[in-house]
Amino acid sequence: MTVIPIGRVGEIAGGEEDGRFVKIKQLPDHPPSYLILLAQGPDFAEGCGDYWVKDSEDLEEFINEAWWSITWLPLDGQNIEKADRGTPEVTDFVASSEESRSAAEIVAAAWSDVLSFGRDIIDPAVPRVAYQHPSLRELWPMVSHGVLYLSRCTRYPWSRDTPTAFRQGGGGYQVRRGPDQALLGVVDTLEEAYALIAASLPDGCGPAIDGTADDLRSCAGLDREA
């Protein structure tokens, strides 16, 4: 069974995307959905595009039907792995080098990805403003449907007790706190929204842990969803 690692860059051979680079991003839906990110180079700076699939079964079907042979680029000196067309197994950690990374390194890598996203995924100003707050850039960032979510843990199920900014159709932003979606405030600018979020983090909130919401004692008993 072929492994399709989440968040790792691969070079495509075959199919309509021959010669391009691919990276799979897991989104905080329930169950998780996926973005299949494509670009001209491994830095994902040019020619970017993406496909969305609703779950891991659709991801497997997409990869199979695309007739791609993917060479996953090495991490920390890891040997290059080649994934020929077949039945993929979706995993969010596949390499021992990646498993050994600290939570801070995992979070930093996730922010690097999110900060590089174009307008087809999220308004780039959103993660940039959030990242200016030290307490927020310690949290795990995720993007779904153009919204930036922050979690106190790096793996699903994620925590849902950190506030989120939602853009209003008429302008301005609503800041709501999960899981009850309580309205914390309505503000005019992104800067005000993320200042409010930083000031409204849960008691005892610190850097994201490398684990799930079940590993966060303060999340015990909360109704969770992605």
Secondary structure, 3 states (H helix, E strand, C coil): CEEEECCCEEEEECCCCCCCEEEEEEECCCCCEEEEEEECCCCCCCCCEEEEECCHHHHHHHHHHHCCEEEECCCCCCCCEEECCCCEEEECCCCHHHHCCCHHHHHHHHHHHHHCCCCCCCCCHHHHHHHCCCCCCCCEEEEECCEEEEECECCCCCCCCCEEEEECCCCCEEEEECCCCEEEEEECCHHHHHHHHHHCCCCCCCCCECCCHHHCHHHCCCCCCC
